[in-house]
Amino acid sequence: MSKLFPHIPFIADETPLSWAARQAAFHTGGRLVPFLNDLQIPAVDFARGLPEAVMRLCEKARQDPAPVFHNTITAIGARRFTLRGHEFSAEFTTGVETRICPFCLAEDQAGRDRTDVALRHRLAWRLAAVRTCATHGVPLRDIRLGKWDDQLHELQGMGAAIEAELVSPPDTEPKAPSDLQVYVERRLEGQAGPVWLDGQDIDQASRATEMLGGLLAFGPKQQAATMTLPMWDEAGRAAWKLVSEGEGAVSEFLCASLDASTRQEAQARPRKAFGMLYSWLSASRQSKDPGSIRPLLRNVILENVPLVAGQNLLGEPVTEPRLSSINAIAKTEFIHPSTLRNILQVAGLVEDQNSSQNAGHIVVDYARARDLVSEVKYAVPVTQVPSLLTTSRPVVAILIELGNLTRIQDHGELKSKVGKAIDGRSIKKLLADLREQFLEIEDPPEGCVPLAKSAERTRVSLKLILELLFGSHLNQVFRLSGREGLGALHVDVAEIKSVLESPPPGLSEDAYFRIP
């Protein structure tokens, strides 16, 4: 294989494309693509940093491939790249824009006979977060000619555009690169930075910082699409202290932003509060993971904004909102809003003075409201229970006292007419227990009578007989076929009298007294 001579060494701060373009200028006096074609290296493969293409040029140029690969941005998938072990999205780079410092390029050419061989494109200029020249303290400039080969960033073909930038003096005083820019460059060199940022991919850390900074520096009305390079630089500078302090500080800032917006808007509106940060994280066609900023913002919203179960929040459905409006809860739980508001007022979750307020604006704790609704759904008015159990009101009262039936108010927050209702689940359980425990027969044996009649014949309280019944102290208990509830039960009078000759322990005091 023929070699290129003389050797044009790779410079540590340049890109492989820059090195190849300088060789093309030296060896052929021409442009990059024909040069690569002569070497049977597809220009597109070389621009994508494919190892085979880069290695072939290194072999032809007798160049140690290690420093070249160290600076190679390699395509690994749809708009995904790697550099020095870091994977990132295309937006982490400048894309087809060629970013330059005209003063650095002027110094490259100063005193050189072959200026086209001297021009080199720095690797740092390929990174979107790098916007200030560390040497001259000026904003970097973006060039785009609108041609297919913009992706090659070939400075040798941009002479007029570069000259135009050289005669355009900077409109700002020299300043140091932003802390975000320094962080990105140092992280690519293997240095550690703030813990919260280091815990994310490098592009996630950079983008989250800039988006938070956009909110900090320009407010929630600013749109990302109208941000200029100087504005993005200012955003990165504005958020650096915040992101350096970590997740807790970021969360506090987001909560404060939401509070301020809520006071102004009279209700919590995440899109109004977080502006372009929310728009970015809620985009339905987001092709890349934005990192830990999304769950952080999502948690702030979950904890402080009334939501609806099932609604999509930053890419995930809300399974159980912490806060929700009465209207939203009523819709989810299939209950009328007015009924729900009454229940919540009884429980003390809604103040009476809110009764005239629209139910859509009254915000309550979703979990507590749902639990109350769950209880109320099973509420059975006391007046209906006797017919369900085929018994009398006094017997229902006894069953409540004995614990066989429970009131809704046992929930603890429903001390009201609603709360005095019977929990339908306890009714259902009692009926099931009667069916399971007592034998079903067509006709009762001799001496067996209904519960009310047994109290008359034994001259003891019905409460005592029920205690014996549910305490499993009676064996001769039968359930008439085709009937339900306590009205179906028949007990043996003689057995009751026999048991009471020596009452079992645990009975109430009236077990020892006969009715006169």
Contacts in CASP RR format, 6 or more apart in sequence:
PFRMAT RR
TARGET T0000
AUTHOR 0000-0000-0000
METHOD contacts of the structure
MODEL  1
MSKLFPHIPFIADETPLSWAARQAAFHTGGRLVPFLNDLQIPAVDFARGL
PEAVMRLCEKARQDPAPVFHNTITAIGARRFTLRGHEFSAEFTTGVETRI
CPFCLAEDQAGRDRTDVALRHRLAWRLAAVRTCATHGVPLRDIRLGKWDD
QLHELQGMGAAIEAELVSPPDTEPKAPSDLQVYVERRLEGQAGPVWLDGQ
DIDQASRATEMLGGLLAFGPKQQAATMTLPMWDEAGRAAWKLVSEGEGAV
SEFLCASLDASTRQEAQARPRKAFGMLYSWLSASRQSKDPGSIRPLLRNV
ILENVPLVAGQNLLGEPVTEPRLSSINAIAKTEFIHPSTLRNILQVAGLV
EDQNSSQNAGHIVVDYARARDLVSEVKYAVPVTQVPSLLTTSRPVVAILI
ELGNLTRIQDHGELKSKVGKAIDGRSIKKLLADLREQFLEIEDPPEGCVP
LAKSAERTRVSLKLILELLFGSHLNQVFRLSGREGLGALHVDVAEIKSVL
ESPPPGLSEDAYFRIP
1 59 0 8 1.000
1 60 0 8 1.000
2 60 0 8 1.000
3 60 0 8 1.000
3 61 0 8 1.000
3 62 0 8 1.000
4 23 0 8 1.000
4 27 0 8 1.000
4 60 0 8 1.000
4 61 0 8 1.000
4 62 0 8 1.000
7 61 0 8 1.000
7 62 0 8 1.000
7 63 0 8 1.000
8 19 0 8 1.000
8 22 0 8 1.000
8 23 0 8 1.000
8 26 0 8 1.000
8 27 0 8 1.000
8 61 0 8 1.000
8 117 0 8 1.000
9 63 0 8 1.000
10 16 0 8 1.000
10 19 0 8 1.000
10 63 0 8 1.000
10 64 0 8 1.000
10 67 0 8 1.000
10 68 0 8 1.000
11 19 0 8 1.000
11 120 0 8 1.000
12 67 0 8 1.000
12 71 0 8 1.000
13 71 0 8 1.000
13 120 0 8 1.000
13 122 0 8 1.000
13 123 0 8 1.000
13 124 0 8 1.000
14 71 0 8 1.000
14 120 0 8 1.000
14 121 0 8 1.000
14 122 0 8 1.000
14 123 0 8 1.000
15 71 0 8 1.000
15 72 0 8 1.000
15 73 0 8 1.000
15 121 0 8 1.000
15 122 0 8 1.000
15 123 0 8 1.000
15 126 0 8 1.000
15 153 0 8 1.000
16 46 0 8 1.000
16 49 0 8 1.000
16 54 0 8 1.000
16 57 0 8 1.000
16 68 0 8 1.000
16 71 0 8 1.000
16 72 0 8 1.000
17 32 0 8 1.000
17 46 0 8 1.000
17 47 0 8 1.000
17 121 0 8 1.000
17 152 0 8 1.000
17 153 0 8 1.000
17 154 0 8 1.000
18 119 0 8 1.000
18 120 0 8 1.000
18 121 0 8 1.000
18 122 0 8 1.000
18 153 0 8 1.000
18 155 0 8 1.000
19 63 0 8 1.000
19 68 0 8 1.000
19 120 0 8 1.000
20 32 0 8 1.000
20 35 0 8 1.000
20 36 0 8 1.000
20 46 0 8 1.000
20 57 0 8 1.000
21 31 0 8 1.000
21 32 0 8 1.000
21 119 0 8 1.000
21 121 0 8 1.000
21 152 0 8 1.000
21 154 0 8 1.000
21 155 0 8 1.000
21 156 0 8 1.000
22 116 0 8 1.000
22 117 0 8 1.000
22 118 0 8 1.000
22 119 0 8 1.000
22 120 0 8 1.000
22 156 0 8 1.000
23 35 0 8 1.000
23 57 0 8 1.000
23 61 0 8 1.000
24 30 0 8 1.000
24 31 0 8 1.000
24 32 0 8 1.000
24 34 0 8 1.000
24 35 0 8 1.000
24 36 0 8 1.000
24 156 0 8 1.000
25 114 0 8 1.000
25 116 0 8 1.000
25 117 0 8 1.000
25 156 0 8 1.000
26 114 0 8 1.000
26 117 0 8 1.000
27 35 0 8 1.000
28 34 0 8 1.000
28 35 0 8 1.000
28 38 0 8 1.000
29 116 0 8 1.000
30 156 0 8 1.000
31 154 0 8 1.000
31 156 0 8 1.000
31 157 0 8 1.000
32 43 0 8 1.000
32 149 0 8 1.000
32 152 0 8 1.000
32 154 0 8 1.000
32 156 0 8 1.000
33 43 0 8 1.000
33 149 0 8 1.000
33 152 0 8 1.000
36 42 0 8 1.000
36 43 0 8 1.000
36 46 0 8 1.000
36 57 0 8 1.000
37 43 0 8 1.000
39 56 0 8 1.000
39 57 0 8 1.000
39 60 0 8 1.000
40 56 0 8 1.000
41 53 0 8 1.000
41 56 0 8 1.000
41 57 0 8 1.000
42 53 0 8 1.000
43 149 0 8 1.000
43 152 0 8 1.000
45 52 0 8 1.000
45 53 0 8 1.000
46 53 0 8 1.000
46 54 0 8 1.000
46 57 0 8 1.000
47 151 0 8 1.000
47 152 0 8 1.000
48 74 0 8 1.000
48 75 0 8 1.000
49 72 0 8 1.000
49 73 0 8 1.000
49 74 0 8 1.000
49 75 0 8 1.000
50 74 0 8 1.000
50 75 0 8 1.000
51 69 0 8 1.000
51 74 0 8 1.000
54 65 0 8 1.000
54 68 0 8 1.000
54 69 0 8 1.000
54 72 0 8 1.000
55 65 0 8 1.000
57 63 0 8 1.000
58 64 0 8 1.000
58 65 0 8 1.000
58 68 0 8 1.000
70 84 0 8 1.000
71 83 0 8 1.000
71 123 0 8 1.000
72 83 0 8 1.000
73 81 0 8 1.000
73 82 0 8 1.000
73 83 0 8 1.000
73 93 0 8 1.000
73 126 0 8 1.000
74 81 0 8 1.000
74 82 0 8 1.000
74 83 0 8 1.000
75 81 0 8 1.000
76 82 0 8 1.000
76 87 0 8 1.000
78 287 0 8 1.000
79 89 0 8 1.000
79 90 0 8 1.000
79 287 0 8 1.000
79 288 0 8 1.000
80 87 0 8 1.000
80 88 0 8 1.000
80 89 0 8 1.000
80 90 0 8 1.000
81 87 0 8 1.000
81 88 0 8 1.000
81 89 0 8 1.000
81 90 0 8 1.000
81 92 0 8 1.000
81 93 0 8 1.000
82 88 0 8 1.000
83 188 0 8 1.000
84 188 0 8 1.000
84 190 0 8 1.000
86 187 0 8 1.000
86 188 0 8 1.000
86 201 0 8 1.000
86 202 0 8 1.000
87 201 0 8 1.000
88 201 0 8 1.000
88 202 0 8 1.000
88 203 0 8 1.000
89 203 0 8 1.000
89 287 0 8 1.000
89 288 0 8 1.000
91 128 0 8 1.000
91 203 0 8 1.000
91 207 0 8 1.000
91 288 0 8 1.000
92 127 0 8 1.000
92 128 0 8 1.000
92 129 0 8 1.000
92 202 0 8 1.000
92 203 0 8 1.000
92 206 0 8 1.000
92 207 0 8 1.000
93 126 0 8 1.000
93 127 0 8 1.000
93 128 0 8 1.000
94 125 0 8 1.000
94 126 0 8 1.000
94 127 0 8 1.000
94 128 0 8 1.000
94 142 0 8 1.000
95 151 0 8 1.000
96 144 0 8 1.000
96 146 0 8 1.000
96 150 0 8 1.000
96 151 0 8 1.000
97 142 0 8 1.000
97 143 0 8 1.000
97 144 0 8 1.000
97 150 0 8 1.000
98 121 0 8 1.000
98 125 0 8 1.000
98 142 0 8 1.000
98 143 0 8 1.000
98 144 0 8 1.000
98 150 0 8 1.000
98 153 0 8 1.000
98 155 0 8 1.000
98 158 0 8 1.000
99 125 0 8 1.000
99 126 0 8 1.000
99 130 0 8 1.000
99 140 0 8 1.000
99 141 0 8 1.000
99 142 0 8 1.000
99 143 0 8 1.000
100 121 0 8 1.000
100 125 0 8 1.000
100 140 0 8 1.000
100 141 0 8 1.000
100 142 0 8 1.000
100 143 0 8 1.000
100 155 0 8 1.000
100 162 0 8 1.000
100 165 0 8 1.000
101 122 0 8 1.000
101 125 0 8 1.000
101 133 0 8 1.000
101 135 0 8 1.000
101 136 0 8 1.000
101 138 0 8 1.000
101 140 0 8 1.000
101 141 0 8 1.000
102 141 0 8 1.000
102 162 0 8 1.000
102 165 0 8 1.000
102 166 0 8 1.000
102 168 0 8 1.000
103 133 0 8 1.000
103 135 0 8 1.000
103 136 0 8 1.000
103 138 0 8 1.000
103 166 0 8 1.000
104 122 0 8 1.000
104 133 0 8 1.000
104 135 0 8 1.000
104 136 0 8 1.000
105 119 0 8 1.000
105 155 0 8 1.000
105 162 0 8 1.000
105 166 0 8 1.000
106 166 0 8 1.000
108 115 0 8 1.000
108 118 0 8 1.000
108 119 0 8 1.000
108 120 0 8 1.000
109 115 0 8 1.000
109 118 0 8 1.000
109 119 0 8 1.000
112 118 0 8 1.000
116 156 0 8 1.000
119 155 0 8 1.000
119 156 0 8 1.000
120 155 0 8 1.000
121 153 0 8 1.000
121 155 0 8 1.000
124 130 0 8 1.000
124 134 0 8 1.000
124 185 0 8 1.000
125 140 0 8 1.000
126 153 0 8 1.000
127 184 0 8 1.000
127 185 0 8 1.000
128 206 0 8 1.000
129 178 0 8 1.000
129 180 0 8 1.000
129 181 0 8 1.000
129 184 0 8 1.000
129 206 0 8 1.000
129 210 0 8 1.000
129 236 0 8 1.000
130 140 0 8 1.000
130 177 0 8 1.000
130 181 0 8 1.000
130 184 0 8 1.000
130 185 0 8 1.000
131 139 0 8 1.000
131 140 0 8 1.000
131 177 0 8 1.000
131 178 0 8 1.000
131 181 0 8 1.000
131 229 0 8 1.000
131 230 0 8 1.000
131 232 0 8 1.000
131 233 0 8 1.000
132 138 0 8 1.000
132 139 0 8 1.000
132 140 0 8 1.000
132 175 0 8 1.000
132 176 0 8 1.000
132 177 0 8 1.000
132 178 0 8 1.000
132 181 0 8 1.000
132 233 0 8 1.000
133 139 0 8 1.000
133 140 0 8 1.000
133 177 0 8 1.000
134 176 0 8 1.000
134 177 0 8 1.000
136 174 0 8 1.000
137 174 0 8 1.000
137 175 0 8 1.000
137 176 0 8 1.000
137 177 0 8 1.000
138 170 0 8 1.000
138 172 0 8 1.000
138 174 0 8 1.000
139 170 0 8 1.000
139 172 0 8 1.000
139 229 0 8 1.000
139 230 0 8 1.000
139 233 0 8 1.000
140 229 0 8 1.000
141 165 0 8 1.000
141 168 0 8 1.000
142 229 0 8 1.000
143 158 0 8 1.000
143 161 0 8 1.000
143 162 0 8 1.000
143 165 0 8 1.000
144 150 0 8 1.000
145 158 0 8 1.000
145 161 0 8 1.000
155 162 0 8 1.000
172 230 0 8 1.000
178 233 0 8 1.000
178 236 0 8 1.000
178 237 0 8 1.000
178 240 0 8 1.000
179 236 0 8 1.000
179 237 0 8 1.000
179 240 0 8 1.000
179 244 0 8 1.000
180 206 0 8 1.000
180 209 0 8 1.000
180 210 0 8 1.000
180 236 0 8 1.000
180 237 0 8 1.000
180 239 0 8 1.000
180 240 0 8 1.000
183 193 0 8 1.000
183 194 0 8 1.000
183 197 0 8 1.000
183 205 0 8 1.000
183 240 0 8 1.000
184 202 0 8 1.000
184 206 0 8 1.000
186 193 0 8 1.000
187 193 0 8 1.000
187 198 0 8 1.000
187 202 0 8 1.000
187 205 0 8 1.000
188 202 0 8 1.000
192 198 0 8 1.000
194 243 0 8 1.000
194 244 0 8 1.000
194 245 0 8 1.000
194 246 0 8 1.000
195 246 0 8 1.000
196 243 0 8 1.000
196 246 0 8 1.000
196 247 0 8 1.000
196 250 0 8 1.000
196 292 0 8 1.000
197 205 0 8 1.000
197 208 0 8 1.000
197 209 0 8 1.000
197 243 0 8 1.000
197 244 0 8 1.000
198 205 0 8 1.000
199 205 0 8 1.000
199 292 0 8 1.000
200 208 0 8 1.000
200 291 0 8 1.000
200 292 0 8 1.000
201 289 0 8 1.000
201 291 0 8 1.000
203 288 0 8 1.000
204 289 0 8 1.000
204 290 0 8 1.000
204 291 0 8 1.000
204 292 0 8 1.000
204 293 0 8 1.000
205 243 0 8 1.000
207 290 0 8 1.000
208 243 0 8 1.000
208 290 0 8 1.000
208 291 0 8 1.000
208 292 0 8 1.000
208 293 0 8 1.000
209 235 0 8 1.000
209 236 0 8 1.000
209 239 0 8 1.000
209 240 0 8 1.000
209 243 0 8 1.000
210 232 0 8 1.000
210 235 0 8 1.000
210 236 0 8 1.000
210 239 0 8 1.000
211 224 0 8 1.000
211 235 0 8 1.000
211 276 0 8 1.000
211 277 0 8 1.000
211 280 0 8 1.000
211 293 0 8 1.000
212 235 0 8 1.000
212 239 0 8 1.000
212 242 0 8 1.000
212 243 0 8 1.000
212 250 0 8 1.000
212 253 0 8 1.000
212 277 0 8 1.000
212 293 0 8 1.000
213 235 0 8 1.000
213 236 0 8 1.000
213 238 0 8 1.000
213 239 0 8 1.000
213 242 0 8 1.000
214 222 0 8 1.000
214 227 0 8 1.000
214 231 0 8 1.000
214 235 0 8 1.000
214 236 0 8 1.000
214 238 0 8 1.000
214 239 0 8 1.000
214 276 0 8 1.000
214 277 0 8 1.000
215 222 0 8 1.000
215 257 0 8 1.000
215 274 0 8 1.000
215 275 0 8 1.000
215 276 0 8 1.000
215 277 0 8 1.000
216 235 0 8 1.000
216 238 0 8 1.000
216 239 0 8 1.000
216 242 0 8 1.000
216 253 0 8 1.000
217 231 0 8 1.000
217 234 0 8 1.000
217 235 0 8 1.000
217 238 0 8 1.000
217 239 0 8 1.000
218 231 0 8 1.000
218 235 0 8 1.000
219 275 0 8 1.000
220 257 0 8 1.000
220 261 0 8 1.000
220 272 0 8 1.000
220 273 0 8 1.000
220 274 0 8 1.000
220 275 0 8 1.000
220 276 0 8 1.000
221 275 0 8 1.000
222 275 0 8 1.000
222 276 0 8 1.000
223 276 0 8 1.000
223 279 0 8 1.000
224 276 0 8 1.000
224 279 0 8 1.000
224 280 0 8 1.000
227 235 0 8 1.000
242 249 0 8 1.000
242 250 0 8 1.000
242 253 0 8 1.000
243 249 0 8 1.000
243 250 0 8 1.000
247 292 0 8 1.000
247 296 0 8 1.000
250 293 0 8 1.000
250 296 0 8 1.000
251 296 0 8 1.000
251 299 0 8 1.000
251 300 0 8 1.000
254 274 0 8 1.000
254 296 0 8 1.000
254 297 0 8 1.000
254 300 0 8 1.000
255 300 0 8 1.000
255 304 0 8 1.000
257 273 0 8 1.000
257 274 0 8 1.000
258 268 0 8 1.000
258 270 0 8 1.000
258 273 0 8 1.000
258 274 0 8 1.000
258 300 0 8 1.000
258 301 0 8 1.000
258 304 0 8 1.000
258 305 0 8 1.000
260 273 0 8 1.000
261 268 0 8 1.000
261 269 0 8 1.000
261 272 0 8 1.000
261 273 0 8 1.000
262 268 0 8 1.000
262 269 0 8 1.000
262 273 0 8 1.000
265 272 0 8 1.000
267 361 0 8 1.000
268 304 0 8 1.000
268 305 0 8 1.000
268 306 0 8 1.000
270 278 0 8 1.000
270 301 0 8 1.000
270 305 0 8 1.000
271 278 0 8 1.000
271 279 0 8 1.000
271 282 0 8 1.000
274 297 0 8 1.000
277 293 0 8 1.000
277 297 0 8 1.000
278 297 0 8 1.000
280 286 0 8 1.000
280 290 0 8 1.000
281 290 0 8 1.000
281 293 0 8 1.000
281 294 0 8 1.000
281 297 0 8 1.000
281 298 0 8 1.000
281 314 0 8 1.000
282 313 0 8 1.000
282 314 0 8 1.000
282 315 0 8 1.000
284 315 0 8 1.000
294 314 0 8 1.000
297 314 0 8 1.000
298 313 0 8 1.000
298 314 0 8 1.000
298 316 0 8 1.000
301 307 0 8 1.000
301 313 0 8 1.000
301 314 0 8 1.000
302 313 0 8 1.000
302 318 0 8 1.000
302 321 0 8 1.000
302 322 0 8 1.000
303 322 0 8 1.000
304 323 0 8 1.000
305 323 0 8 1.000
306 321 0 8 1.000
306 323 0 8 1.000
306 324 0 8 1.000
306 325 0 8 1.000
306 328 0 8 1.000
306 363 0 8 1.000
307 313 0 8 1.000
307 318 0 8 1.000
307 321 0 8 1.000
307 322 0 8 1.000
307 323 0 8 1.000
307 324 0 8 1.000
307 328 0 8 1.000
307 366 0 8 1.000
308 318 0 8 1.000
308 321 0 8 1.000
308 324 0 8 1.000
308 328 0 8 1.000
308 331 0 8 1.000
308 332 0 8 1.000
309 318 0 8 1.000
309 319 0 8 1.000
309 320 0 8 1.000
309 321 0 8 1.000
309 324 0 8 1.000
309 328 0 8 1.000
309 332 0 8 1.000
309 366 0 8 1.000
310 317 0 8 1.000
310 318 0 8 1.000
310 319 0 8 1.000
311 317 0 8 1.000
311 318 0 8 1.000
312 318 0 8 1.000
320 366 0 8 1.000
320 367 0 8 1.000
321 366 0 8 1.000
322 365 0 8 1.000
322 366 0 8 1.000
322 367 0 8 1.000
323 363 0 8 1.000
323 364 0 8 1.000
323 365 0 8 1.000
323 366 0 8 1.000
324 332 0 8 1.000
324 363 0 8 1.000
324 364 0 8 1.000
324 366 0 8 1.000
324 369 0 8 1.000
325 359 0 8 1.000
325 360 0 8 1.000
325 361 0 8 1.000
325 362 0 8 1.000
325 363 0 8 1.000
325 364 0 8 1.000
326 337 0 8 1.000
326 340 0 8 1.000
326 341 0 8 1.000
326 344 0 8 1.000
326 350 0 8 1.000
326 359 0 8 1.000
326 360 0 8 1.000
326 362 0 8 1.000
326 364 0 8 1.000
326 369 0 8 1.000
327 337 0 8 1.000
327 358 0 8 1.000
327 359 0 8 1.000
327 360 0 8 1.000
328 360 0 8 1.000
329 340 0 8 1.000
329 364 0 8 1.000
329 366 0 8 1.000
329 369 0 8 1.000
329 370 0 8 1.000
329 373 0 8 1.000
330 336 0 8 1.000
330 337 0 8 1.000
330 339 0 8 1.000
330 340 0 8 1.000
330 359 0 8 1.000
333 340 0 8 1.000
333 370 0 8 1.000
333 373 0 8 1.000
333 374 0 8 1.000
335 373 0 8 1.000
335 376 0 8 1.000
335 377 0 8 1.000
337 359 0 8 1.000
337 360 0 8 1.000
338 359 0 8 1.000
339 376 0 8 1.000
340 359 0 8 1.000
340 369 0 8 1.000
340 373 0 8 1.000
341 350 0 8 1.000
341 354 0 8 1.000
341 355 0 8 1.000
341 359 0 8 1.000
341 362 0 8 1.000
342 418 0 8 1.000
343 372 0 8 1.000
343 373 0 8 1.000
343 376 0 8 1.000
343 414 0 8 1.000
343 418 0 8 1.000
344 350 0 8 1.000
344 364 0 8 1.000
344 369 0 8 1.000
344 372 0 8 1.000
345 351 0 8 1.000
345 352 0 8 1.000
345 355 0 8 1.000
346 413 0 8 1.000
346 414 0 8 1.000
346 415 0 8 1.000
346 416 0 8 1.000
346 418 0 8 1.000
346 419 0 8 1.000
347 368 0 8 1.000
347 372 0 8 1.000
347 413 0 8 1.000
347 414 0 8 1.000
348 413 0 8 1.000
349 364 0 8 1.000
349 365 0 8 1.000
349 368 0 8 1.000
349 369 0 8 1.000
349 372 0 8 1.000
349 413 0 8 1.000
350 362 0 8 1.000
350 364 0 8 1.000
354 362 0 8 1.000
368 413 0 8 1.000
371 411 0 8 1.000
372 411 0 8 1.000
372 413 0 8 1.000
372 414 0 8 1.000
375 408 0 8 1.000
375 411 0 8 1.000
375 414 0 8 1.000
375 423 0 8 1.000
376 408 0 8 1.000
376 414 0 8 1.000
376 418 0 8 1.000
378 408 0 8 1.000
378 423 0 8 1.000
378 424 0 8 1.000
378 425 0 8 1.000
379 408 0 8 1.000
379 418 0 8 1.000
379 419 0 8 1.000
379 421 0 8 1.000
379 422 0 8 1.000
379 423 0 8 1.000
379 424 0 8 1.000
380 388 0 8 1.000
380 421 0 8 1.000
380 422 0 8 1.000
380 423 0 8 1.000
380 424 0 8 1.000
380 427 0 8 1.000
381 421 0 8 1.000
381 422 0 8 1.000
382 393 0 8 1.000
382 396 0 8 1.000
382 420 0 8 1.000
382 421 0 8 1.000
382 422 0 8 1.000
385 396 0 8 1.000
385 405 0 8 1.000
385 422 0 8 1.000
385 427 0 8 1.000
386 392 0 8 1.000
386 393 0 8 1.000
386 395 0 8 1.000
386 396 0 8 1.000
388 427 0 8 1.000
388 431 0 8 1.000
389 395 0 8 1.000
389 396 0 8 1.000
389 399 0 8 1.000
389 427 0 8 1.000
389 430 0 8 1.000
389 431 0 8 1.000
389 485 0 8 1.000
389 486 0 8 1.000
389 487 0 8 1.000
390 483 0 8 1.000
390 484 0 8 1.000
390 485 0 8 1.000
390 486 0 8 1.000
390 487 0 8 1.000
390 488 0 8 1.000
391 451 0 8 1.000
391 485 0 8 1.000
391 486 0 8 1.000
391 487 0 8 1.000
392 452 0 8 1.000
394 462 0 8 1.000
395 451 0 8 1.000
395 462 0 8 1.000
395 466 0 8 1.000
395 486 0 8 1.000
396 405 0 8 1.000
396 422 0 8 1.000
398 462 0 8 1.000
398 463 0 8 1.000
398 466 0 8 1.000
399 405 0 8 1.000
399 430 0 8 1.000
399 466 0 8 1.000
400 406 0 8 1.000
400 407 0 8 1.000
400 422 0 8 1.000
401 463 0 8 1.000
402 463 0 8 1.000
402 466 0 8 1.000
402 467 0 8 1.000
402 470 0 8 1.000
404 426 0 8 1.000
404 430 0 8 1.000
404 466 0 8 1.000
404 470 0 8 1.000
405 422 0 8 1.000
405 423 0 8 1.000
405 426 0 8 1.000
405 427 0 8 1.000
405 430 0 8 1.000
406 422 0 8 1.000
406 423 0 8 1.000
406 426 0 8 1.000
407 419 0 8 1.000
407 420 0 8 1.000
407 421 0 8 1.000
407 422 0 8 1.000
407 423 0 8 1.000
408 414 0 8 1.000
408 418 0 8 1.000
408 419 0 8 1.000
408 420 0 8 1.000
408 421 0 8 1.000
408 422 0 8 1.000
408 423 0 8 1.000
409 415 0 8 1.000
409 416 0 8 1.000
409 419 0 8 1.000
409 420 0 8 1.000
410 423 0 8 1.000
411 419 0 8 1.000
430 485 0 8 1.000
431 484 0 8 1.000
431 485 0 8 1.000
434 479 0 8 1.000
434 484 0 8 1.000
434 485 0 8 1.000
434 486 0 8 1.000
434 488 0 8 1.000
434 489 0 8 1.000
435 479 0 8 1.000
437 477 0 8 1.000
438 477 0 8 1.000
438 478 0 8 1.000
438 479 0 8 1.000
438 489 0 8 1.000
439 477 0 8 1.000
439 478 0 8 1.000
439 479 0 8 1.000
440 478 0 8 1.000
440 479 0 8 1.000
440 480 0 8 1.000
440 481 0 8 1.000
440 482 0 8 1.000
441 478 0 8 1.000
441 479 0 8 1.000
441 480 0 8 1.000
441 481 0 8 1.000
442 480 0 8 1.000
442 481 0 8 1.000
443 480 0 8 1.000
444 478 0 8 1.000
444 480 0 8 1.000
444 490 0 8 1.000
445 476 0 8 1.000
445 478 0 8 1.000
445 492 0 8 1.000
447 492 0 8 1.000
447 493 0 8 1.000
447 494 0 8 1.000
448 476 0 8 1.000
448 478 0 8 1.000
448 490 0 8 1.000
448 491 0 8 1.000
448 492 0 8 1.000
448 493 0 8 1.000
449 457 0 8 1.000
449 490 0 8 1.000
449 491 0 8 1.000
449 493 0 8 1.000
450 487 0 8 1.000
450 489 0 8 1.000
450 490 0 8 1.000
451 462 0 8 1.000
451 465 0 8 1.000
451 466 0 8 1.000
451 469 0 8 1.000
451 486 0 8 1.000
451 487 0 8 1.000
451 489 0 8 1.000
451 491 0 8 1.000
452 462 0 8 1.000
454 465 0 8 1.000
454 491 0 8 1.000
454 493 0 8 1.000
454 496 0 8 1.000
455 461 0 8 1.000
455 462 0 8 1.000
455 465 0 8 1.000
455 515 0 8 1.000
457 493 0 8 1.000
458 465 0 8 1.000
458 493 0 8 1.000
458 496 0 8 1.000
458 497 0 8 1.000
458 500 0 8 1.000
459 514 0 8 1.000
459 515 0 8 1.000
459 516 0 8 1.000
460 496 0 8 1.000
460 500 0 8 1.000
460 510 0 8 1.000
460 511 0 8 1.000
460 514 0 8 1.000
460 515 0 8 1.000
461 510 0 8 1.000
461 515 0 8 1.000
463 508 0 8 1.000
463 510 0 8 1.000
464 500 0 8 1.000
464 507 0 8 1.000
464 508 0 8 1.000
464 510 0 8 1.000
464 511 0 8 1.000
465 491 0 8 1.000
465 496 0 8 1.000
467 473 0 8 1.000
467 507 0 8 1.000
467 508 0 8 1.000
467 511 0 8 1.000
468 474 0 8 1.000
468 496 0 8 1.000
468 499 0 8 1.000
468 504 0 8 1.000
468 507 0 8 1.000
469 477 0 8 1.000
469 489 0 8 1.000
469 491 0 8 1.000
473 499 0 8 1.000
473 504 0 8 1.000
474 491 0 8 1.000
474 492 0 8 1.000
474 495 0 8 1.000
474 496 0 8 1.000
474 499 0 8 1.000
475 495 0 8 1.000
476 491 0 8 1.000
476 492 0 8 1.000
476 495 0 8 1.000
477 489 0 8 1.000
477 490 0 8 1.000
477 491 0 8 1.000
477 492 0 8 1.000
478 489 0 8 1.000
478 490 0 8 1.000
479 488 0 8 1.000
479 489 0 8 1.000
479 490 0 8 1.000
480 487 0 8 1.000
480 488 0 8 1.000
480 489 0 8 1.000
480 490 0 8 1.000
482 488 0 8 1.000
500 511 0 8 1.000
503 511 0 8 1.000
503 512 0 8 1.000
END
